[in-house]
Amino acid sequence: ASAEGNSTYSALASLFGRVNYNYKQRYLVEFTARYDGSSKFARGNRWGFFPSASLGWRISEEKFFQPLTTYVSNLKFRVSYGLLGNQSISNYQYYSLISNGGNYMFGDKLEMGYAESVMGNEEITWESSKNFNVGLDFSLFDNRLYGTIDWYKKRTSDILLQLEVPDLLGISSPMENAGVIENKGWDLTLNWQSKIGKDFNYRIGVVLSDVKNEVIDLKGYKSPTTNLTARIEGEPLDAIFGYKTLGICENEEQYKKYEKQMKTFNPKWNIGDIIIEDRDKNGRIDAADKTVIGNSIPRYTFGLNLGFDYKNWDFSCFFQGVGKADGYVT
């Protein structure tokens, strides 16, 4: 802490090494290792070791592939596996913090009091993610069409989280290595570049990707039913959490069918209001009927690049979006 009392500092030290091997421009091997230390963790838990390895095979350089090089100028297969660390938390989370905790009576005087406000945890250490990737790079038609295809799986363990604790504790919950989350996804990139005549060059680029996220383990923790987003084992991280609906009550027949259960939720419920599903079939609508109703992580992200140049003029534009996204309108 600085002399002003409000600024904080942190330090990160790293040792990094890499070895590459190339055999006949066909077989490529790379080993990487890093040893990182962070002041955001207490002594004894500050250092983490994160190795990785990757292999590449330039298929287009093989003799058996030469008859196809007229159409496919480059084809490369690659696979990689490695560990990465993360220490992106606030400083001094391993310390318990003391702050103004309110006033108290000392004799007949009202005095300012201080109390523990944040519980520290000296056992916290690096998050660690295991990353597996398989990819293919290619170029066709004299390099006019080129692109990449990737499939990956990433499992992050010992995620640094503040899980909720009972209010009886009276202070903020400590940071802890408490979660396991898995991402599976793929990426596709395609580019086409060519020319018309002598001076007109044009290019088209397409990017498409998708990822599925799942909370694997939270050590039994369950999010409060009052939260709009929830962290639940087996569901996406921060899934949208709420009541599943059955449409709008449109007529007297529907009103009579759902009146009893819906008026336990809203005594003024009537025709024209939303019908909520009684998931546990107990005849009333309450917090037990809430469930995961959406995913806050978008699916099928895409982008489109278009451009051309003619002599000293050039033009480009970019479009991006998602194919599937859930939202919550209050």
Disulfide bonds with the S-S distance in Angstrom:
none
